[in-house]
Amino acid sequence: MERIEQLRKFLQESPNDSFLKHALALEHVKLGDDETARQLFEELLAANPGYVGSYYHLGKLFERMDDSEAAVAWYEKGMQVAKEKGEQHAYGELRGALEELTF
């Protein structure tokens, strides 16, 4: 919990810092607080849709929550953004996650 408190404090000082919000969401994933993690990832991607790494983690979170349809949608959206940004590695990871889920 100490790490979460630190991240929240940093976010108060820099509320638009996507890295901090992503890190906070991952901490909630580790704790099994899926709903808070989902909300943080979705807020981050609404504010900064180009933060490609969050699409993968949000998709995995939806898989864990047994919502394959939402996971597929986030993987596909992330692939589109990664392709537009020329981020081949991220595109490959998202594609791999999508294929693993759907095949």
Jmol script that loads the backbone (N, CA, C; Angstrom):
load data "model"
ATOM      1  N   MET A   1       0.821  -1.206   0.000  1.00  0.00           N
ATOM      2  CA  MET A   1       0.000   0.000   0.000  1.00  0.00           C
ATOM      3  C   MET A   1       0.861   1.264   0.000  1.00  0.00           C
ATOM      4  N   GLU A   2       2.062   1.162   0.547  1.00  0.00           N
ATOM      5  CA  GLU A   2       2.930   2.338   0.587  1.00  0.00           C
ATOM      6  C   GLU A   2       3.228   2.854  -0.821  1.00  0.00           C
ATOM      7  N   ARG A   3       3.458   1.923  -1.730  1.00  0.00           N
ATOM      8  CA  ARG A   3       3.751   2.321  -3.117  1.00  0.00           C
ATOM      9  C   ARG A   3       2.545   3.022  -3.740  1.00  0.00           C
ATOM     10  N   ILE A   4       1.356   2.513  -3.469  1.00  0.00           N
ATOM     11  CA  ILE A   4       0.140   3.143  -3.998  1.00  0.00           C
ATOM     12  C   ILE A   4       0.000   4.557  -3.446  1.00  0.00           C
ATOM     13  N   GLU A   5       0.259   4.711  -2.159  1.00  0.00           N
ATOM     14  CA  GLU A   5       0.166   6.045  -1.554  1.00  0.00           C
ATOM     15  C   GLU A   5       1.171   7.005  -2.179  1.00  0.00           C
ATOM     16  N   GLN A   6       2.381   6.522  -2.434  1.00  0.00           N
ATOM     17  CA  GLN A   6       3.401   7.361  -3.072  1.00  0.00           C
ATOM     18  C   GLN A   6       2.961   7.768  -4.478  1.00  0.00           C
ATOM     19  N   LEU A   7       2.459   6.804  -5.232  1.00  0.00           N
ATOM     20  CA  LEU A   7       2.024   7.102  -6.597  1.00  0.00           C
ATOM     21  C   LEU A   7       0.869   8.097  -6.604  1.00  0.00           C
ATOM     22  N   ARG A   8      -0.065   7.943  -5.676  1.00  0.00           N
ATOM     23  CA  ARG A   8      -1.190   8.884  -5.594  1.00  0.00           C
ATOM     24  C   ARG A   8      -0.695  10.296  -5.277  1.00  0.00           C
ATOM     25  N   LYS A   9       0.285  10.378  -4.385  1.00  0.00           N
ATOM     26  CA  LYS A   9       0.857  11.682  -4.036  1.00  0.00           C
ATOM     27  C   LYS A   9       1.510  12.316  -5.264  1.00  0.00           C
ATOM     28  N   PHE A  10       2.292  11.528  -5.990  1.00  0.00           N
ATOM     29  CA  PHE A  10       2.935  12.043  -7.200  1.00  0.00           C
ATOM     30  C   PHE A  10       1.893  12.482  -8.229  1.00  0.00           C
ATOM     31  N   LEU A  11       0.794  11.720  -8.328  1.00  0.00           N
ATOM     32  CA  LEU A  11      -0.264  12.073  -9.282  1.00  0.00           C
ATOM     33  C   LEU A  11      -0.973  13.367  -8.897  1.00  0.00           C
ATOM     34  N   GLN A  12      -1.059  13.636  -7.609  1.00  0.00           N
ATOM     35  CA  GLN A  12      -1.649  14.911  -7.185  1.00  0.00           C
ATOM     36  C   GLN A  12      -0.788  16.071  -7.673  1.00  0.00           C
ATOM     37  N   GLU A  13       0.524  15.853  -7.667  1.00  0.00           N
ATOM     38  CA  GLU A  13       1.453  16.889  -8.121  1.00  0.00           C
ATOM     39  C   GLU A  13       1.499  16.975  -9.650  1.00  0.00           C
ATOM     40  N   SER A  14       1.312  15.841 -10.319  1.00  0.00           N
ATOM     41  CA  SER A  14       1.366  15.774 -11.791  1.00  0.00           C
ATOM     42  C   SER A  14       0.194  14.938 -12.301  1.00  0.00           C
ATOM     43  N   PRO A  15      -1.021  15.487 -12.257  1.00  0.00           N
ATOM     44  CA  PRO A  15      -2.220  14.696 -12.574  1.00  0.00           C
ATOM     45  C   PRO A  15      -2.297  14.190 -14.012  1.00  0.00           C
ATOM     46  N   ASN A  16      -1.527  14.758 -14.917  1.00  0.00           N
ATOM     47  CA  ASN A  16      -1.579  14.330 -16.315  1.00  0.00           C
ATOM     48  C   ASN A  16      -0.433  13.407 -16.698  1.00  0.00           C
ATOM     49  N   ASP A  17       0.273  12.886 -15.719  1.00  0.00           N
ATOM     50  CA  ASP A  17       1.420  12.018 -15.979  1.00  0.00           C
ATOM     51  C   ASP A  17       0.928  10.596 -16.258  1.00  0.00           C
ATOM     52  N   SER A  18       0.955  10.209 -17.520  1.00  0.00           N
ATOM     53  CA  SER A  18       0.450   8.891 -17.924  1.00  0.00           C
ATOM     54  C   SER A  18       1.258   7.758 -17.314  1.00  0.00           C
ATOM     55  N   PHE A  19       2.573   7.936 -17.196  1.00  0.00           N
ATOM     56  CA  PHE A  19       3.409   6.893 -16.606  1.00  0.00           C
ATOM     57  C   PHE A  19       2.980   6.609 -15.173  1.00  0.00           C
ATOM     58  N   LEU A  20       2.731   7.653 -14.391  1.00  0.00           N
ATOM     59  CA  LEU A  20       2.315   7.468 -12.999  1.00  0.00           C
ATOM     60  C   LEU A  20       0.959   6.769 -12.915  1.00  0.00           C
ATOM     61  N   LYS A  21       0.033   7.166 -13.774  1.00  0.00           N
ATOM     62  CA  LYS A  21      -1.292   6.538 -13.750  1.00  0.00           C
ATOM     63  C   LYS A  21      -1.198   5.070 -14.157  1.00  0.00           C
ATOM     64  N   HIS A  22      -0.357   4.780 -15.148  1.00  0.00           N
ATOM     65  CA  HIS A  22      -0.139   3.398 -15.581  1.00  0.00           C
ATOM     66  C   HIS A  22       0.457   2.581 -14.433  1.00  0.00           C
ATOM     67  N   ALA A  23       1.461   3.129 -13.772  1.00  0.00           N
ATOM     68  CA  ALA A  23       2.101   2.436 -12.646  1.00  0.00           C
ATOM     69  C   ALA A  23       1.105   2.192 -11.516  1.00  0.00           C
ATOM     70  N   LEU A  24       0.255   3.158 -11.233  1.00  0.00           N
ATOM     71  CA  LEU A  24      -0.756   3.001 -10.189  1.00  0.00           C
ATOM     72  C   LEU A  24      -1.749   1.904 -10.566  1.00  0.00           C
ATOM     73  N   ALA A  25      -2.162   1.879 -11.817  1.00  0.00           N
ATOM     74  CA  ALA A  25      -3.079   0.827 -12.275  1.00  0.00           C
ATOM     75  C   ALA A  25      -2.443  -0.549 -12.104  1.00  0.00           C
ATOM     76  N   LEU A  26      -1.162  -0.672 -12.447  1.00  0.00           N
ATOM     77  CA  LEU A  26      -0.474  -1.964 -12.294  1.00  0.00           C
ATOM     78  C   LEU A  26      -0.389  -2.391 -10.833  1.00  0.00           C
ATOM     79  N   GLU A  27      -0.209  -1.443  -9.936  1.00  0.00           N
ATOM     80  CA  GLU A  27      -0.189  -1.775  -8.503  1.00  0.00           C
ATOM     81  C   GLU A  27      -1.545  -2.335  -8.072  1.00  0.00           C
ATOM     82  N   HIS A  28      -2.616  -1.764  -8.586  1.00  0.00           N
ATOM     83  CA  HIS A  28      -3.953  -2.270  -8.250  1.00  0.00           C
ATOM     84  C   HIS A  28      -4.181  -3.652  -8.862  1.00  0.00           C
ATOM     85  N   VAL A  29      -3.618  -3.899 -10.038  1.00  0.00           N
ATOM     86  CA  VAL A  29      -3.692  -5.236 -10.635  1.00  0.00           C
ATOM     87  C   VAL A  29      -3.030  -6.239  -9.699  1.00  0.00           C
ATOM     88  N   LYS A  30      -1.845  -5.898  -9.193  1.00  0.00           N
ATOM     89  CA  LYS A  30      -1.109  -6.793  -8.285  1.00  0.00           C
ATOM     90  C   LYS A  30      -1.916  -7.125  -7.039  1.00  0.00           C
ATOM     91  N   LEU A  31      -2.696  -6.154  -6.565  1.00  0.00           N
ATOM     92  CA  LEU A  31      -3.507  -6.362  -5.364  1.00  0.00           C
ATOM     93  C   LEU A  31      -4.817  -7.094  -5.656  1.00  0.00           C
ATOM     94  N   GLY A  32      -5.126  -7.294  -6.925  1.00  0.00           N
ATOM     95  CA  GLY A  32      -6.387  -7.929  -7.288  1.00  0.00           C
ATOM     96  C   GLY A  32      -7.555  -6.962  -7.272  1.00  0.00           C
ATOM     97  N   ASP A  33      -7.267  -5.677  -7.223  1.00  0.00           N
ATOM     98  CA  ASP A  33      -8.301  -4.642  -7.244  1.00  0.00           C
ATOM     99  C   ASP A  33      -8.593  -4.295  -8.708  1.00  0.00           C
ATOM    100  N   ASP A  34      -9.262  -5.233  -9.371  1.00  0.00           N
ATOM    101  CA  ASP A  34      -9.469  -5.143 -10.813  1.00  0.00           C
ATOM    102  C   ASP A  34     -10.286  -3.926 -11.232  1.00  0.00           C
ATOM    103  N   GLU A  35     -11.304  -3.590 -10.463  1.00  0.00           N
ATOM    104  CA  GLU A  35     -12.176  -2.485 -10.853  1.00  0.00           C
ATOM    105  C   GLU A  35     -11.431  -1.151 -10.825  1.00  0.00           C
ATOM    106  N   THR A  36     -10.633  -0.927  -9.791  1.00  0.00           N
ATOM    107  CA  THR A  36      -9.852   0.311  -9.726  1.00  0.00           C
ATOM    108  C   THR A  36      -8.818   0.343 -10.843  1.00  0.00           C
ATOM    109  N   ALA A  37      -8.167  -0.786 -11.088  1.00  0.00           N
ATOM    110  CA  ALA A  37      -7.176  -0.865 -12.166  1.00  0.00           C
ATOM    111  C   ALA A  37      -7.835  -0.564 -13.507  1.00  0.00           C
ATOM    112  N   ARG A  38      -8.991  -1.156 -13.757  1.00  0.00           N
ATOM    113  CA  ARG A  38      -9.715  -0.917 -15.015  1.00  0.00           C
ATOM    114  C   ARG A  38     -10.021   0.565 -15.184  1.00  0.00           C
ATOM    115  N   GLN A  39     -10.531   1.157 -14.132  1.00  0.00           N
ATOM    116  CA  GLN A  39     -10.894   2.572 -14.188  1.00  0.00           C
ATOM    117  C   GLN A  39      -9.670   3.443 -14.494  1.00  0.00           C
ATOM    118  N   LEU A  40      -8.554   3.146 -13.848  1.00  0.00           N
ATOM    119  CA  LEU A  40      -7.334   3.926 -14.079  1.00  0.00           C
ATOM    120  C   LEU A  40      -6.822   3.768 -15.511  1.00  0.00           C
ATOM    121  N   PHE A  41      -6.787   2.528 -16.005  1.00  0.00           N
ATOM    122  CA  PHE A  41      -6.346   2.309 -17.388  1.00  0.00           C
ATOM    123  C   PHE A  41      -7.264   3.033 -18.373  1.00  0.00           C
ATOM    124  N   GLU A  42      -8.572   2.944 -18.157  1.00  0.00           N
ATOM    125  CA  GLU A  42      -9.513   3.583 -19.077  1.00  0.00           C
ATOM    126  C   GLU A  42      -9.397   5.106 -19.027  1.00  0.00           C
ATOM    127  N   GLU A  43      -9.204   5.666 -17.830  1.00  0.00           N
ATOM    128  CA  GLU A  43      -8.999   7.112 -17.711  1.00  0.00           C
ATOM    129  C   GLU A  43      -7.734   7.535 -18.453  1.00  0.00           C
ATOM    130  N   LEU A  44      -6.676   6.768 -18.264  1.00  0.00           N
ATOM    131  CA  LEU A  44      -5.401   7.063 -18.915  1.00  0.00           C
ATOM    132  C   LEU A  44      -5.566   7.064 -20.429  1.00  0.00           C
ATOM    133  N   LEU A  45      -6.197   6.026 -20.965  1.00  0.00           N
ATOM    134  CA  LEU A  45      -6.332   5.903 -22.417  1.00  0.00           C
ATOM    135  C   LEU A  45      -7.313   6.920 -22.997  1.00  0.00           C
ATOM    136  N   ALA A  46      -8.277   7.360 -22.208  1.00  0.00           N
ATOM    137  CA  ALA A  46      -9.176   8.419 -22.676  1.00  0.00           C
ATOM    138  C   ALA A  46      -8.409   9.740 -22.806  1.00  0.00           C
ATOM    139  N   ALA A  47      -7.512   9.993 -21.861  1.00  0.00           N
ATOM    140  CA  ALA A  47      -6.731  11.233 -21.869  1.00  0.00           C
ATOM    141  C   ALA A  47      -5.535  11.164 -22.815  1.00  0.00           C
ATOM    142  N   ASN A  48      -4.957   9.968 -22.956  1.00  0.00           N
ATOM    143  CA  ASN A  48      -3.746   9.800 -23.758  1.00  0.00           C
ATOM    144  C   ASN A  48      -3.843   8.493 -24.548  1.00  0.00           C
ATOM    145  N   PRO A  49      -4.624   8.487 -25.631  1.00  0.00           N
ATOM    146  CA  PRO A  49      -4.821   7.246 -26.390  1.00  0.00           C
ATOM    147  C   PRO A  49      -3.549   6.698 -27.029  1.00  0.00           C
ATOM    148  N   GLY A  50      -2.500   7.479 -27.064  1.00  0.00           N
ATOM    149  CA  GLY A  50      -1.249   7.017 -27.639  1.00  0.00           C
ATOM    150  C   GLY A  50      -0.343   6.283 -26.669  1.00  0.00           C
ATOM    151  N   TYR A  51      -0.792   6.092 -25.433  1.00  0.00           N
ATOM    152  CA  TYR A  51       0.023   5.393 -24.434  1.00  0.00           C
ATOM    153  C   TYR A  51      -0.168   3.887 -24.643  1.00  0.00           C
ATOM    154  N   VAL A  52       0.546   3.365 -25.618  1.00  0.00           N
ATOM    155  CA  VAL A  52       0.292   2.037 -26.177  1.00  0.00           C
ATOM    156  C   VAL A  52       0.380   0.904 -25.155  1.00  0.00           C
ATOM    157  N   GLY A  53       1.306   0.971 -24.215  1.00  0.00           N
ATOM    158  CA  GLY A  53       1.494  -0.123 -23.265  1.00  0.00           C
ATOM    159  C   GLY A  53       0.272  -0.444 -22.430  1.00  0.00           C
ATOM    160  N   SER A  54      -0.579   0.533 -22.212  1.00  0.00           N
ATOM    161  CA  SER A  54      -1.752   0.301 -21.367  1.00  0.00           C
ATOM    162  C   SER A  54      -2.810  -0.567 -22.038  1.00  0.00           C
ATOM    163  N   TYR A  55      -2.837  -0.596 -23.365  1.00  0.00           N
ATOM    164  CA  TYR A  55      -3.825  -1.429 -24.061  1.00  0.00           C
ATOM    165  C   TYR A  55      -3.604  -2.908 -23.737  1.00  0.00           C
ATOM    166  N   TYR A  56      -2.360  -3.321 -23.743  1.00  0.00           N
ATOM    167  CA  TYR A  56      -2.029  -4.721 -23.442  1.00  0.00           C
ATOM    168  C   TYR A  56      -2.481  -5.081 -22.027  1.00  0.00           C
ATOM    169  N   HIS A  57      -2.116  -4.250 -21.066  1.00  0.00           N
ATOM    170  CA  HIS A  57      -2.446  -4.558 -19.674  1.00  0.00           C
ATOM    171  C   HIS A  57      -3.951  -4.493 -19.416  1.00  0.00           C
ATOM    172  N   LEU A  58      -4.634  -3.576 -20.072  1.00  0.00           N
ATOM    173  CA  LEU A  58      -6.089  -3.507 -19.919  1.00  0.00           C
ATOM    174  C   LEU A  58      -6.744  -4.732 -20.547  1.00  0.00           C
ATOM    175  N   GLY A  59      -6.252  -5.160 -21.692  1.00  0.00           N
ATOM    176  CA  GLY A  59      -6.773  -6.383 -22.302  1.00  0.00           C
ATOM    177  C   GLY A  59      -6.567  -7.589 -21.399  1.00  0.00           C
ATOM    178  N   LYS A  60      -5.368  -7.722 -20.834  1.00  0.00           N
ATOM    179  CA  LYS A  60      -5.092  -8.836 -19.912  1.00  0.00           C
ATOM    180  C   LYS A  60      -5.995  -8.768 -18.688  1.00  0.00           C
ATOM    181  N   LEU A  61      -6.244  -7.556 -18.209  1.00  0.00           N
ATOM    182  CA  LEU A  61      -7.129  -7.388 -17.060  1.00  0.00           C
ATOM    183  C   LEU A  61      -8.536  -7.875 -17.395  1.00  0.00           C
ATOM    184  N   PHE A  62      -9.037  -7.521 -18.568  1.00  0.00           N
ATOM    185  CA  PHE A  62     -10.365  -7.992 -18.965  1.00  0.00           C
ATOM    186  C   PHE A  62     -10.388  -9.508 -19.143  1.00  0.00           C
ATOM    187  N   GLU A  63      -9.295 -10.080 -19.617  1.00  0.00           N
ATOM    188  CA  GLU A  63      -9.221 -11.546 -19.684  1.00  0.00           C
ATOM    189  C   GLU A  63      -9.375 -12.134 -18.288  1.00  0.00           C
ATOM    190  N   ARG A  64      -8.659 -11.561 -17.337  1.00  0.00           N
ATOM    191  CA  ARG A  64      -8.715 -12.043 -15.953  1.00  0.00           C
ATOM    192  C   ARG A  64     -10.122 -11.892 -15.372  1.00  0.00           C
ATOM    193  N   MET A  65     -10.840 -10.879 -15.843  1.00  0.00           N
ATOM    194  CA  MET A  65     -12.204 -10.632 -15.372  1.00  0.00           C
ATOM    195  C   MET A  65     -13.229 -11.432 -16.179  1.00  0.00           C
ATOM    196  N   ASP A  66     -12.749 -12.357 -17.028  1.00  0.00           N
ATOM    197  CA  ASP A  66     -13.602 -13.208 -17.862  1.00  0.00           C
ATOM    198  C   ASP A  66     -14.486 -12.414 -18.820  1.00  0.00           C
ATOM    199  N   ASP A  67     -13.941 -11.332 -19.360  1.00  0.00           N
ATOM    200  CA  ASP A  67     -14.653 -10.537 -20.359  1.00  0.00           C
ATOM    201  C   ASP A  67     -13.811 -10.525 -21.640  1.00  0.00           C
ATOM    202  N   SER A  68     -13.865 -11.644 -22.352  1.00  0.00           N
ATOM    203  CA  SER A  68     -13.052 -11.799 -23.564  1.00  0.00           C
ATOM    204  C   SER A  68     -13.413 -10.785 -24.637  1.00  0.00           C
ATOM    205  N   GLU A  69     -14.682 -10.445 -24.731  1.00  0.00           N
ATOM    206  CA  GLU A  69     -15.123  -9.484 -25.744  1.00  0.00           C
ATOM    207  C   GLU A  69     -14.445  -8.129 -25.542  1.00  0.00           C
ATOM    208  N   ALA A  70     -14.412  -7.662 -24.307  1.00  0.00           N
ATOM    209  CA  ALA A  70     -13.751  -6.384 -24.014  1.00  0.00           C
ATOM    210  C   ALA A  70     -12.248  -6.495 -24.239  1.00  0.00           C
ATOM    211  N   ALA A  71     -11.663  -7.623 -23.858  1.00  0.00           N
ATOM    212  CA  ALA A  71     -10.225  -7.823 -24.066  1.00  0.00           C
ATOM    213  C   ALA A  71      -9.884  -7.730 -25.547  1.00  0.00           C
ATOM    214  N   VAL A  72     -10.663  -8.398 -26.382  1.00  0.00           N
ATOM    215  CA  VAL A  72     -10.437  -8.359 -27.832  1.00  0.00           C
ATOM    216  C   VAL A  72     -10.529  -6.920 -28.337  1.00  0.00           C
ATOM    217  N   ALA A  73     -11.536  -6.198 -27.884  1.00  0.00           N
ATOM    218  CA  ALA A  73     -11.722  -4.815 -28.337  1.00  0.00           C
ATOM    219  C   ALA A  73     -10.520  -3.947 -27.973  1.00  0.00           C
ATOM    220  N   TRP A  74     -10.009  -4.110 -26.760  1.00  0.00           N
ATOM    221  CA  TRP A  74      -8.854  -3.307 -26.346  1.00  0.00           C
ATOM    222  C   TRP A  74      -7.588  -3.725 -27.081  1.00  0.00           C
ATOM    223  N   TYR A  75      -7.397  -5.016 -27.291  1.00  0.00           N
ATOM    224  CA  TYR A  75      -6.231  -5.455 -28.066  1.00  0.00           C
ATOM    225  C   TYR A  75      -6.281  -4.878 -29.482  1.00  0.00           C
ATOM    226  N   GLU A  76      -7.454  -4.940 -30.110  1.00  0.00           N
ATOM    227  CA  GLU A  76      -7.590  -4.433 -31.478  1.00  0.00           C
ATOM    228  C   GLU A  76      -7.351  -2.926 -31.543  1.00  0.00           C
ATOM    229  N   LYS A  77      -7.898  -2.201 -30.583  1.00  0.00           N
ATOM    230  CA  LYS A  77      -7.678  -0.746 -30.542  1.00  0.00           C
ATOM    231  C   LYS A  77      -6.194  -0.454 -30.338  1.00  0.00           C
ATOM    232  N   GLY A  78      -5.556  -1.189 -29.435  1.00  0.00           N
ATOM    233  CA  GLY A  78      -4.132  -1.001 -29.192  1.00  0.00           C
ATOM    234  C   GLY A  78      -3.291  -1.300 -30.420  1.00  0.00           C
ATOM    235  N   MET A  79      -3.671  -2.349 -31.154  1.00  0.00           N
ATOM    236  CA  MET A  79      -2.950  -2.681 -32.387  1.00  0.00           C
ATOM    237  C   MET A  79      -3.063  -1.542 -33.399  1.00  0.00           C
ATOM    238  N   GLN A  80      -4.237  -0.972 -33.507  1.00  0.00           N
ATOM    239  CA  GLN A  80      -4.451   0.145 -34.430  1.00  0.00           C
ATOM    240  C   GLN A  80      -3.558   1.327 -34.050  1.00  0.00           C
ATOM    241  N   VAL A  81      -3.533   1.666 -32.766  1.00  0.00           N
ATOM    242  CA  VAL A  81      -2.721   2.797 -32.302  1.00  0.00           C
ATOM    243  C   VAL A  81      -1.236   2.498 -32.483  1.00  0.00           C
ATOM    244  N   ALA A  82      -0.822   1.286 -32.131  1.00  0.00           N
ATOM    245  CA  ALA A  82       0.590   0.909 -32.277  1.00  0.00           C
ATOM    246  C   ALA A  82       1.022   0.988 -33.740  1.00  0.00           C
ATOM    247  N   LYS A  83       0.157   0.539 -34.630  1.00  0.00           N
ATOM    248  CA  LYS A  83       0.471   0.587 -36.064  1.00  0.00           C
ATOM    249  C   LYS A  83       0.608   2.032 -36.531  1.00  0.00           C
ATOM    250  N   GLU A  84      -0.324   2.886 -36.104  1.00  0.00           N
ATOM    251  CA  GLU A  84      -0.280   4.300 -36.477  1.00  0.00           C
ATOM    252  C   GLU A  84       0.992   4.974 -35.971  1.00  0.00           C
ATOM    253  N   LYS A  85       1.456   4.560 -34.797  1.00  0.00           N
ATOM    254  CA  LYS A  85       2.651   5.168 -34.199  1.00  0.00           C
ATOM    255  C   LYS A  85       3.945   4.485 -34.636  1.00  0.00           C
ATOM    256  N   GLY A  86       3.832   3.413 -35.402  1.00  0.00           N
ATOM    257  CA  GLY A  86       5.014   2.696 -35.858  1.00  0.00           C
ATOM    258  C   GLY A  86       5.713   1.906 -34.763  1.00  0.00           C
ATOM    259  N   GLU A  87       4.967   1.516 -33.751  1.00  0.00           N
ATOM    260  CA  GLU A  87       5.536   0.761 -32.633  1.00  0.00           C
ATOM    261  C   GLU A  87       5.328  -0.735 -32.884  1.00  0.00           C
ATOM    262  N   GLN A  88       6.247  -1.312 -33.644  1.00  0.00           N
ATOM    263  CA  GLN A  88       6.121  -2.700 -34.079  1.00  0.00           C
ATOM    264  C   GLN A  88       6.166  -3.695 -32.923  1.00  0.00           C
ATOM    265  N   HIS A  89       7.017  -3.446 -31.939  1.00  0.00           N
ATOM    266  CA  HIS A  89       7.115  -4.379 -30.812  1.00  0.00           C
ATOM    267  C   HIS A  89       5.783  -4.444 -30.057  1.00  0.00           C
ATOM    268  N   ALA A  90       5.224  -3.280 -29.754  1.00  0.00           N
ATOM    269  CA  ALA A  90       3.939  -3.238 -29.053  1.00  0.00           C
ATOM    270  C   ALA A  90       2.852  -3.893 -29.901  1.00  0.00           C
ATOM    271  N   TYR A  91       2.875  -3.621 -31.208  1.00  0.00           N
ATOM    272  CA  TYR A  91       1.905  -4.231 -32.108  1.00  0.00           C
ATOM    273  C   TYR A  91       2.000  -5.754 -32.027  1.00  0.00           C
ATOM    274  N   GLY A  92       3.216  -6.279 -32.056  1.00  0.00           N
ATOM    275  CA  GLY A  92       3.417  -7.724 -31.990  1.00  0.00           C
ATOM    276  C   GLY A  92       2.927  -8.328 -30.687  1.00  0.00           C
ATOM    277  N   GLU A  93       3.168  -7.640 -29.576  1.00  0.00           N
ATOM    278  CA  GLU A  93       2.693  -8.147 -28.285  1.00  0.00           C
ATOM    279  C   GLU A  93       1.169  -8.166 -28.229  1.00  0.00           C
ATOM    280  N   LEU A  94       0.559  -7.106 -28.714  1.00  0.00           N
ATOM    281  CA  LEU A  94      -0.902  -7.043 -28.728  1.00  0.00           C
ATOM    282  C   LEU A  94      -1.485  -8.103 -29.653  1.00  0.00           C
ATOM    283  N   ARG A  95      -0.882  -8.271 -30.799  1.00  0.00           N
ATOM    284  CA  ARG A  95      -1.349  -9.287 -31.747  1.00  0.00           C
ATOM    285  C   ARG A  95      -1.214 -10.683 -31.140  1.00  0.00           C
ATOM    286  N   GLY A  96      -0.090 -10.940 -30.482  1.00  0.00           N
ATOM    287  CA  GLY A  96       0.116 -12.233 -29.836  1.00  0.00           C
ATOM    288  C   GLY A  96      -0.931 -12.503 -28.769  1.00  0.00           C
ATOM    289  N   ALA A  97      -1.238 -11.487 -27.963  1.00  0.00           N
ATOM    290  CA  ALA A  97      -2.254 -11.644 -26.920  1.00  0.00           C
ATOM    291  C   ALA A  97      -3.622 -11.909 -27.540  1.00  0.00           C
ATOM    292  N   LEU A  98      -3.924 -11.188 -28.617  1.00  0.00           N
ATOM    293  CA  LEU A  98      -5.202 -11.375 -29.305  1.00  0.00           C
ATOM    294  C   LEU A  98      -5.304 -12.779 -29.884  1.00  0.00           C
ATOM    295  N   GLU A  99      -4.254 -13.227 -30.551  1.00  0.00           N
ATOM    296  CA  GLU A  99      -4.274 -14.564 -31.151  1.00  0.00           C
ATOM    297  C   GLU A  99      -4.371 -15.651 -30.085  1.00  0.00           C
ATOM    298  N   GLU A 100      -3.670 -15.468 -28.987  1.00  0.00           N
ATOM    299  CA  GLU A 100      -3.727 -16.449 -27.899  1.00  0.00           C
ATOM    300  C   GLU A 100      -5.145 -16.562 -27.344  1.00  0.00           C
ATOM    301  N   LEU A 101      -5.829 -15.433 -27.289  1.00  0.00           N
ATOM    302  CA  LEU A 101      -7.187 -15.408 -26.743  1.00  0.00           C
ATOM    303  C   LEU A 101      -8.215 -15.962 -27.725  1.00  0.00           C
ATOM    304  N   THR A 102      -8.022 -15.713 -29.013  1.00  0.00           N
ATOM    305  CA  THR A 102      -9.071 -16.041 -29.982  1.00  0.00           C
ATOM    306  C   THR A 102      -8.849 -17.335 -30.750  1.00  0.00           C
ATOM    307  N   PHE A 103      -7.668 -17.945 -30.637  1.00  0.00           N
ATOM    308  CA  PHE A 103      -7.421 -19.185 -31.382  1.00  0.00           C
ATOM    309  C   PHE A 103      -7.173 -20.345 -30.468  1.00  0.00           C
TER     310      PHE A 103
END
end "model"
wireframe off; spacefill off
backbone 0.3
color backbone group
